[in-house]
Amino acid sequence: MKNFLSLFLIGIFLASGIKTEAQETWSLEKCINYALDNNIQIKQQALLSDYNQNQVDQAKSNRLPNLNAGLSNSLNYGRTLNFDNTYKDINSAQYDASLSSDITLWNGFTLQNIIKQRTLDLQATILDLEKAKDDIMLNIAASYLEILFAEELELVAQAQINITQQQINRTQQLVDAQSLARGALYEIEAQLAREELQLVNDHNRVQLAYLALYQFLELPVFESFKIEKPELPDVRADISLETLLEVYKNAIHIRPEIKAATLRVKSANKQLDIAKGNQYPSLSFGANYYNLFNNRYADFNGTSISFADQLNSNMRFGMGLRLNIPIFNRFQVKNNIANAKLQINDFEYRLQSAKNTLRKDIETAYTNAIASLNSYISSDKALRSMEEAFRYTEEKFNEGVVNSVEYNQSKNNLSVAQSELLQSRYEYIFRTKILDFYNGIPIKL
């Protein structure tokens, strides 16, 4: 078993060495920038913003007059109204042309309110895009820290193996000198096998953490890289309840999801104004031009009338105002107003829900940060005690006072204490970074 694990470890590290020779080193900032440029969800959200920009542009363009042209032709057979206003049995071809335009002068301020509503919707989707980017940043930061944590565990496991290997060498010498029973050597060799297995597990954890980061970046594994190992901040007991309240107060004013929810409440109010505007009359102005040509039109002498003469004689202009007064429309206006009011209530509930979610997230991050800080303080004390205990046990083991079982137990306790300290440290760093992020401070390591 020992030889198999040793060969397996050698194969892993050789493969890793071959793979990483040409690999780049990416910082957290580079990972975040790459994700913001390539993440599919962010691109989709950007498309939605572009769509809403088009909606704003169209709403503004609806204030302009329209202009439409029409062309048609017809073939007439049998009795046909002639140019002299008499009916004759003739075959003819007629060509008609028209040009029309109209513009809305007033419709209960509906056009203006639609523009305002579309603008609010656009601003909300832009903030949704910011929220999507924020979520990606947090996920990448969590994956980045998970890699750092897993690599630290791997280093701890390797250090444990080195210590055990040194102890095996010492024990082998004692066994060869017949100062110690061979069973003690077997016990430590078994411990080495367990530690080598743990190293394999820790190495796999590193690879899985990298895989999670690659997938967040939408990056294939064969385009892999190594992350940069920054100098992590010290663990300090500088979190207070007042700080938590300040973070929440600041987050309410700067978080994009709260701003977006607030804008959607305003948009719903504009929808109510639009629905109310349909109660009022609308006034529009229109103008049109019409002309035609018929190939069989003739004057009283029977001479065909030329194309130019027909155009001069047949053209017709028209213009006028049109007032549309709503009287009864099957209660559509009434029901639209009622539905708009319900929608306002719905978006107000969504706003409150967004605030509650934000508060809960901040409280959770704060509570986890406090818990990880307390855990770090306890784990630091425990590690120091375990280091002293292991040093004492190792000395006694070398002197033959304690057996290999007690030695391995002390060594395992030290390994657990080191792992717990690392876990609480990285948990604290991540939670405090979340609190900083909610407070408007960019994530940096």
C-alpha positions in Angstrom: 0.0 0.0 0.0 2.8 2.4 0.9 4.7 1.7 -2.4 1.5 2.2 -4.4 0.7 5.5 -2.8 4.2 6.7 -3.2 4.2 5.9 -6.9 0.8 7.5 -7.2 2.0 10.7 -5.6 5.1 10.8 -7.7 2.9 10.4 -10.8 0.7 13.3 -9.7 3.5 15.7 -9.0 5.4 14.8 -12.2 2.2 15.3 -14.2 1.5 18.6 -12.4 5.0 19.8 -13.1 4.8 19.0 -16.8 1.4 20.8 -16.9 2.3 23.9 -15.1 5.6 24.7 -16.8 3.8 26.7 -19.5 0.9 27.9 -17.3 0.2 31.5 -16.6 -0.3 33.0 -13.2 -3.5 34.9 -12.7 -4.3 37.4 -10.0 -7.8 37.7 -8.5 -8.2 41.0 -10.4 -7.4 39.2 -13.7 -9.8 36.4 -12.9 -12.6 38.9 -12.2 -11.9 41.0 -15.3 -11.8 37.9 -17.5 -15.2 36.8 -16.1 -16.8 40.2 -16.6 -15.7 40.1 -20.2 -16.7 36.5 -21.0 -19.4 35.3 -18.7 -22.5 34.3 -20.6 -25.0 35.5 -18.0 -23.4 39.0 -18.0 -23.6 39.1 -21.8 -27.2 38.2 -21.7 -27.9 40.8 -19.1 -26.1 43.4 -21.3 -28.4 42.4 -24.2 -31.4 43.1 -22.1 -30.0 46.5 -21.3 -29.5 47.1 -25.0 -33.1 46.0 -25.7 -34.4 48.5 -23.1 -32.4 51.2 -24.6 -34.2 50.5 -27.9 -37.5 50.7 -26.0 -36.5 54.2 -24.8 -35.5 55.3 -28.2 -38.8 54.1 -29.7 -40.8 55.8 -27.0 -39.1 59.1 -27.8 -39.6 58.5 -31.5 -43.3 58.0 -31.0 -43.6 61.8 -30.5 -42.6 62.4 -34.1 -45.0 62.5 -37.0 -45.2 59.4 -39.2 -45.0 59.5 -43.0 -46.4 56.7 -45.2 -46.6 56.3 -49.0 -48.9 54.0 -51.0 -48.9 52.8 -54.6 -51.5 50.6 -56.2 -52.7 49.6 -59.6 -55.9 48.0 -60.9 -57.1 46.5 -64.2 -60.7 47.3 -64.9 -63.0 45.5 -67.3 -66.6 46.2 -68.3 -68.6 49.2 -67.3 -66.2 51.8 -65.8 -66.7 55.3 -64.6 -65.0 57.5 -67.2 -63.2 60.8 -66.9 -66.4 62.7 -68.0 -68.3 61.0 -65.1 -70.1 58.6 -67.5 -70.0 54.9 -67.5 -68.7 53.0 -70.6 -67.7 49.5 -71.4 -64.0 49.9 -71.6 -60.9 48.1 -70.4 -58.4 50.3 -68.5 -55.4 50.3 -66.2 -55.3 52.7 -63.3 -52.5 53.7 -61.0 -53.0 55.4 -57.6 -50.5 57.1 -55.3 -50.9 58.5 -51.8 -48.9 60.1 -49.1 -50.1 60.6 -45.6 -48.8 61.8 -42.2 -50.2 62.3 -38.7 -48.9 63.4 -35.4 -50.4 63.1 -31.9 -50.8 66.5 -30.3 -52.1 65.4 -26.9 -53.2 62.1 -25.4 -53.3 62.6 -21.6 -49.5 62.9 -21.4 -49.3 59.2 -22.2 -46.4 59.6 -24.6 -44.3 61.5 -22.0 -45.1 59.0 -19.3 -44.2 56.1 -21.5 -40.8 57.7 -22.2 -40.3 58.1 -18.4 -41.3 54.6 -17.7 -39.0 53.1 -20.4 -36.1 55.2 -19.0 -36.7 53.9 -15.5 -36.8 50.3 -16.9 -33.6 50.9 -18.7 -31.9 52.2 -15.5 -33.2 49.2 -13.6 -31.7 46.7 -16.1 -28.4 48.5 -16.0 -28.4 48.0 -12.3 -29.3 44.4 -12.8 -26.2 44.1 -14.9 -24.1 45.6 -12.0 -25.7 43.1 -9.6 -24.9 40.2 -12.0 -21.3 41.4 -12.1 -21.2 41.6 -8.3 -22.4 38.1 -7.9 -19.7 36.9 -10.3 -17.1 38.8 -8.3 -18.2 37.2 -5.1 -18.2 33.7 -6.5 -14.8 34.1 -8.1 -13.4 35.5 -4.8 -14.8 32.5 -2.9 -13.3 30.1 -5.4 -10.0 31.9 -5.4 -9.8 31.7 -1.6 -10.9 28.0 -1.7 -7.9 27.3 -3.9 -5.6 29.2 -1.5 -7.0 27.3 1.4 -6.7 23.9 -0.3 -3.1 24.6 -1.3 -2.3 25.5 2.3 -3.8 22.2 3.5 -1.7 20.4 0.9 1.4 22.1 2.2 0.5 21.1 5.8 -0.1 17.5 4.6 3.3 17.5 2.9 5.0 18.9 6.0 3.4 16.1 8.1 4.8 13.5 5.7 8.3 15.0 5.9 8.2 14.9 9.7 6.9 11.3 9.7 9.6 10.3 7.2 12.2 11.7 9.4 10.8 9.8 12.4 10.8 6.6 10.3 14.5 7.1 9.7 15.2 7.5 13.4 13.0 4.6 14.3 14.7 2.4 11.7 18.0 3.2 13.3 16.7 2.2 16.7 15.2 -1.0 15.4 18.4 -1.9 13.7 20.2 -1.2 17.0 17.7 -3.5 18.7 16.8 -0.6 21.0 13.1 -0.6 19.8 10.7 -3.2 18.8 10.0 -3.5 15.0 6.2 -3.0 15.7 6.9 0.6 16.5 8.3 1.0 12.9 5.3 -0.6 11.4 3.0 1.7 13.3 4.8 4.8 12.0 5.0 3.4 8.5 1.2 2.9 8.6 0.9 6.5 9.8 2.9 7.6 6.8 0.6 5.7 4.5 -2.4 7.4 6.0 -0.7 10.8 5.6 0.1 10.1 2.0 -3.5 9.3 1.4 -4.5 12.5 3.0 -2.0 14.3 0.7 -3.7 12.7 -2.3 -7.1 13.9 -1.0 -5.8 17.4 -0.4 -4.2 17.5 -3.9 -7.6 16.4 -5.4 -9.3 19.2 -3.4 -6.9 21.7 -5.0 -7.7 20.4 -8.5 -11.5 20.5 -7.8 -11.2 24.1 -6.5 -9.4 25.1 -9.7 -12.1 23.3 -11.7 -14.8 25.3 -10.0 -12.9 28.6 -10.7 -12.4 27.6 -14.4 -16.1 26.9 -14.7 -17.0 30.3 -13.2 -14.8 31.8 -15.8 -16.3 29.7 -18.6 -12.8 28.6 -19.3 -11.9 25.1 -20.5 -9.6 23.0 -18.3 -7.0 22.7 -21.0 -6.6 26.5 -20.9 -5.8 26.3 -17.2 -3.6 28.6 -15.1 -2.2 28.9 -11.6 -3.4 31.6 -9.3 -1.2 34.2 -7.7 -0.6 33.8 -4.0 -1.2 37.2 -2.5 -0.2 38.4 1.0 -3.4 37.8 2.9 -4.5 40.4 5.5 -4.0 39.7 9.2 -6.9 38.5 11.3 -8.0 41.4 13.5 -10.8 41.7 16.0 -12.1 45.0 14.5 -15.8 44.1 13.8 -18.5 45.7 16.0 -22.2 45.9 16.0 -22.0 49.6 15.1 -20.0 48.7 12.0 -22.6 46.1 11.0 -25.4 48.8 11.2 -23.3 51.2 9.2 -22.6 48.6 6.5 -26.4 48.0 6.2 -27.2 51.7 6.1 -24.6 52.3 3.4 -25.6 49.2 1.4 -29.2 50.4 1.2 -28.1 53.4 -0.7 -25.4 51.8 -2.9 -26.4 48.3 -3.7 -27.6 47.9 -7.3 -30.4 45.4 -6.4 -32.0 47.9 -4.0 -31.7 50.8 -6.6 -33.2 48.5 -9.3 -36.1 47.6 -7.1 -36.7 51.2 -6.2 -36.7 52.2 -9.9 -39.2 49.5 -10.7 -41.6 50.9 -8.1 -41.3 54.3 -9.9 -41.8 52.5 -13.2 -45.0 51.0 -11.9 -46.3 54.4 -10.8 -45.6 55.6 -14.4 -47.7 52.7 -15.6 -50.5 53.9 -13.5 -50.2 57.4 -15.0 -50.3 55.9 -18.5 -53.4 53.9 -17.6 -55.1 57.1 -16.2 -54.1 59.0 -19.4 -56.3 56.7 -21.4 -59.3 58.3 -19.7 -58.8 61.6 -21.5 -59.5 62.5 -25.1 -56.7 62.4 -27.6 -56.0 65.0 -30.3 -54.0 64.4 -33.4 -53.3 66.2 -36.7 -53.2 64.5 -40.1 -52.4 65.4 -43.7 -52.6 63.5 -46.9 -51.9 63.7 -50.7 -53.6 61.6 -53.4 -53.2 61.2 -57.2 -54.0 58.8 -59.9 -53.4 58.0 -63.6 -55.7 56.0 -65.9 -54.5 55.0 -69.4 -58.0 55.3 -70.9 -58.9 58.8 -69.7 -59.8 61.1 -72.6 -61.1 64.6 -73.0 -64.5 65.5 -74.6 -62.9 65.3 -78.0 -61.8 61.7 -77.3 -58.1 62.6 -77.1 -56.2 60.7 -74.4 -55.1 62.8 -71.5 -51.3 62.7 -70.9 -49.7 61.4 -67.7 -48.5 64.9 -66.7 -51.9 66.5 -67.3 -53.6 63.8 -65.3 -51.3 64.2 -62.4 -51.9 68.0 -62.4 -55.7 67.5 -62.6 -56.1 64.5 -60.2 -54.0 65.5 -57.3 -55.8 66.1 -54.0 -54.6 67.4 -50.7 -56.2 67.1 -47.3 -55.5 68.0 -43.7 -57.3 68.2 -40.4 -57.6 67.6 -36.7 -59.0 64.4 -35.2 -60.4 64.3 -31.6 -61.0 60.9 -30.1 -63.2 60.9 -27.0 -63.4 57.7 -25.0 -66.9 57.0 -23.8 -67.2 53.3 -23.2 -64.4 50.7 -23.8 -65.7 47.7 -22.0 -64.2 48.9 -18.7 -60.7 48.4 -20.1 -59.4 51.7 -18.7 -60.9 51.1 -15.3 -59.4 47.6 -15.1 -56.0 48.8 -16.4 -55.9 51.4 -13.6 -56.8 48.8 -11.0 -54.1 46.4 -12.3 -51.5 49.2 -12.3 -52.3 49.9 -8.7 -51.8 46.2 -7.9 -48.5 46.2 -9.8 -47.3 49.1 -7.6 -48.1 47.1 -4.5 -46.3 44.1 -5.9 -43.1 46.0 -6.7 -43.2 47.7 -3.3 -43.2 44.2 -1.7 -40.3 43.2 -4.0 -38.4 46.3 -2.8 -39.0 45.4 0.8 -38.0 41.8 0.1 -34.8 43.0 -1.5 -34.0 45.1 1.5 -34.8 42.2 3.8 -32.6 39.8 1.8 -29.7 42.3 1.9 -30.1 42.7 5.6 -30.1 39.0 6.1 -27.0 38.5 3.9 -25.1 41.2 5.8 -26.2 39.8 9.2 -25.1 36.3 8.0 -21.8 37.5 6.8 -21.3 39.4 10.0 -22.3 36.5 12.2 -20.0 34.1 10.3 -17.2 36.6 10.5 -17.5 36.8 14.3 -17.8 33.0 14.5 -14.7 32.5 12.4 -12.8 35.1 14.3 -13.6 33.4 17.6 -12.7 30.1 16.0 -9.4 31.5 14.8 -8.5 32.8 18.2 -9.4 29.4 19.8 -7.6 27.5 17.0 -4.5 29.6 17.4 -4.3 28.8 21.1 -5.0 25.2 20.4 -2.3 25.0 17.7 0.3 26.5 20.0 -0.7 24.0 22.7 -0.6 21.1 20.2 2.8 22.2 18.9 4.2 22.1 22.4 2.4 18.8 23.2 3.8 17.2 20.0 7.3 18.5 20.6 7.2 17.0 24.1 5.7 13.7 22.8 8.3 13.5 20.0 11.1 13.9 22.5 9.6 11.2 24.7 9.1 8.9 21.7 12.7 9.3 20.7 13.7 8.4 24.2 11.4 5.4 24.1 9.2 6.6 26.9 6.0 6.8 24.8 4.9 4.3 22.2 4.1 4.9 18.5 0.3 5.0 19.1 0.7 7.9 21.5 3.1 9.6 19.0 0.7 9.2 16.1 -2.2 10.5 18.1 -0.3 13.6 19.1 0.7 14.1 15.5 -2.8 13.8 14.3 -4.0 16.3 16.9 -1.4 18.7 15.6 -2.6 18.2 12.0 -6.2 18.8 13.0 -5.3 22.0 14.8 -3.4 23.3 11.8 -6.3 22.6 9.5 -8.9 24.2 11.8 -6.7 27.3 12.1 -6.4 27.6 8.3 -10.1 27.1 7.8 -11.1 29.7 10.3 -8.6 32.2 8.9 -9.9 31.8 5.3 -13.5 31.9 6.4 -12.9 35.1 8.4 -11.1 36.7 5.4 -13.9 35.9 3.0 -16.7 37.0 5.3 -15.0 40.3 6.1 -14.4 40.8 2.3 -18.2 40.4 1.8 -18.9 43.0 4.5 -16.4 45.4 2.8 -18.1 44.6 -0.6 -21.5 45.5 0.8 -20.0 48.7 2.1 -18.8 49.7 -1.4 -15.2 48.5 -1.1 -14.0 46.5 -4.1 -12.8 42.9 -3.4 -9.0 42.8 -3.4 -6.5 40.4 -1.9 
